[in-house]
Amino acid sequence: MTTTTGTSTWLDASVTDLAAAKTFYSGLFGWEFEDLGETFNHYHLIRNDGALVGGLMDVTGMTCPAGDPLVAEWGVYLAVDDVDARAAKVTENGGTVVVPPDAIGDSGRMAIALDATGATIGLWQAGDLEGFEFTGSPGCPVWFELMTHQFDAASAFYTAVFDAHLVAMGEPMEEDSFRYATNGSSDSASWGMCDATGVMPAEATGWRIYFAVEASEPALARVTELGGKILDGPVDSPFGRIATIADPSGSTFQISAMSEAVGEA
């Protein structure tokens, strides 16, 4: 393993209409898909101009361990050095292991958990597959973020389980002021954590993924043309012009036109 424990390292989309998802994402980002076959339940690898982005899987008819149908969503995985040991830490620190550690061929070992606040997070111990390839080009994942109403509990959980080193963004002010932290300093961080209290309802919180686009307006036009929905934005920020999108299955993600950033980061 060369990726540091706690680094965002993999992502995949669960969808309920595979054909529509492939049409949508290839049309929006130019992604290409590689079906790994029946052995891997037709899990698809996603590539962006040859670079590995993540995975795509049709979950129609599949259920979680509790028996509920799997929902369409994007999932985030953090790198771990020992998935079995880190899964044990999940339960020791108030989380729940939903999918126990298991080998995915020679690619690596994975588990899926609910953190101490109920947000879903994946654990990935790399084998032959280290993780996605960061290029920064359009279609590449460029940021990962946990939105939470339980900032302190989430901070304690990710520090204990994933060795997170959370660095507050900006100067601390009043106790109830906006709080945001990154996992590491700004030049090395791969994800952030935001206190979303008062910003969004609890049911909308959880991990989210930002994908780069060249420009916001053409991308947003393509979203609607391809059967997706614009749920929020676009919003100007120092980190790009950002919008929240739902694909045809309802999986949500963010797009960021970093060339359109305004103000100071």
N, C-alpha and C positions, 0 to 999 in steps of 0.2 A: 504493500500500500504506500503510495506516494502522496496522496491527498490527505491533508490534516483532518483529524476527527472534528466533526462539526461543520465542515465546509459543505455547502450545497453542491451536490455532485450528480444527481440524476432527477429526471422528471418524466412523468408519463400522463397521458390522457386516457380516461375511461369514457367510452362513448356508447351510445345505443343505436347508432346508425353509422356503420363503418364506412360505407360508400360515400355518404354525404360528408362525413368528416374528412375523408381523403380529398374529396373535391374542394371542400372549403379551405383546408390548410394549404393545399398545393396552389390554389388560386390566390390566396392571400400572401403567402410567404415563399412560394416556389418549392415547398418541401417535396422530397421523394420518400417512398416507403418501401421497406423490405420485410416481407412476410417470413417469419421464422418457422412457419409450418405447424402441423398438428401437435408435435411434441411440446411446443410452447404455447398451445392454445391460440395459434395464429397471432401471437404478439408481433407487432410491427415495429421495426426500428425506423426512426425518422432521421433523414439527412437533409442538410441545407447546403447545397453546392458542395456535397461530399463530406461535410463536417457533421459529426454525430450530434443530434439535438436531444433525443429522448426516445420515448416509446408511445405506442398507440395500441389500444386493445378494445375490442367490442365486448361489453359486459352484459349484453342482453340475456336475460334469463339467469344470470348469476346472482347468488345471494351472499351476504356477509355471514360470519359465524353465528350471529343471532337470528338469522333467517330472513332478514329484510333484503329487498332487492338492492343491488349495488347501484349507486347513482352516478350520473355523468359528472365527472370532475377532473381537474388537473391535480396531480399529486407531486409532492416534493420529497426528495430523499436527501438525508445528510450522511456524509461519509462517517464510517466507524472503523475502528481497528479490529474489533472482535464483536460480531453482532450478537453472539450469545451472551457475553458479559454485559453489553450495553442494553440488551433487552431485559436482563435482570435488573439493571439500574432503573429502567423505565418503571417497573412495578414498585421498586424501593422508594421511588420519588413521586408517587401519586398518580402515575400514568397507568395505562392498560395496554397490554400486548394483544392486538386484534388478529394479526397473522404471525404465528410463531416463526422463528428463524428457519430458513430453508435454503437449500442450494438451488441456484438457477443455472444448471449445467456447469460449465467451466467459467461462466461469466462472473460469478460471485455469489454471495449469500445476502439474503434480504429478510427484513421483517417490517411489519406495519404496526404502528401504535397510535393510541390517543395520548396526547400529552396531559399534564396535570390540569389543564383547562378544558380538555375535550377536543382540541384541534388534532386533526390527523397528520401524522408525520411518518415518513419512511426511513428506514435504516439500511444503508448499503455498505457491505464489506466487499471491496473490489477483488475480483479474480482477474480474468482476462479482460474484463470490461471495467476500465477505471471510472468512466463517467462521460458526461457530455463534453463537447469541445467548444470552448469559448473562442469566438472570432470577433464579436462585436458588430458583425455585419447584419443587415436586415434579415429577420427570421431567426436570429440567435437569441437565446435567453440571456438577458443582461442584468436582471436583479430578481431577488427572492425576498419575500416579506411576510412576517407574521403579524396580522392585525388581531389584537386581543383586548378584552375588557378586564383581563386579570394580569396586568403587566408584571407585578411583583412575583406572582406564582409562576408565570411563564419564564421569567428571568431565572428564578431559582431552579426550575426543572431543566432548562437547556444548559445551564452552567453545570449542574450535577451529572446529567446524562451524556451530554455531547461536548463537555469541556469548553463551552462557549465563553468567550472573553468579551463581555458587552461593554461597549464604549458609548457613553451618552453623547448625543448630538446637540451641540449648543450648550449654553450655560444653564445650570439648574436655576429655576425660578420658584414660584409658589408651588405648593404641594400638588395642587390640582391643575397645573399647567400642562401643556402638551409635552409628552415624553416620547422620545425616539432614541433607539440605541442600535448600533451596528455590531456585528460579530467581528471584532478587531477594528483597527484604525481604518480611516476612510480609504487609504491606498491599498489595503489588503482585504477588506471585508467582502464577503460574498452574499450576505443577507442582512436584513434589518428586522427590528421588532418595534411595533408602534402601539401606543396606548390609544385604542380606538374608542374609548369611552366618550359618548357624546358625539362621535363622528359617524357611527353606523350602528345598526341594531346588532345584538349578539348573534343572531342567526346568520349574519353576513360576514362574521369574523372568520379567521383561519388563515392558512398559508395561501399566498398568491404569487403569480409569476408574471414578469414583464418581458415582452419580446420587442426587439428593436424593429422599427420601420423607418424607411427613408424620409417620409413626410406623412403627417397625420391625415390631411384631407383626402388624398387619393386612397390611403389605406382604409379610412372609414367608409368611403364610397364602395370599395371592394367588399367590405364586410356585409353591407346590406345587399349588394348584388348577388353574393354567394349564399345568402340565406341565414346569415348571422344577425345578431342584434347589438346595438350600442346601448349599454346599460347606464353609462355615466361618462360625462365629459364630452369633448376633450377639455382638459384643464392644463393651463400653463404652469410650469414649475421650473426650478433651476436644474432639474434632471431630465427635462424633455417635456414635450406636450403629450399628456397621458390620457388614455381613455380605457374604460372597462368594457369588455366584449364578451358575448356569449356565442358559442359555436352552435350549429344546428341541433346538437344533442342537449345543449344547455350548459356545457362545461364553460366556466368563466376564466378569463385571463386579462392581462393588461397589455396594451401596446404603448410604446414610448418612442416618440420621434426626438431623439437626442439632439439632432441638429437644430431643433426649434426651442431649445432651452432658453429660459429668460431669468435674469437675476443671478445671484451668486449661490453656488452650491454650498 
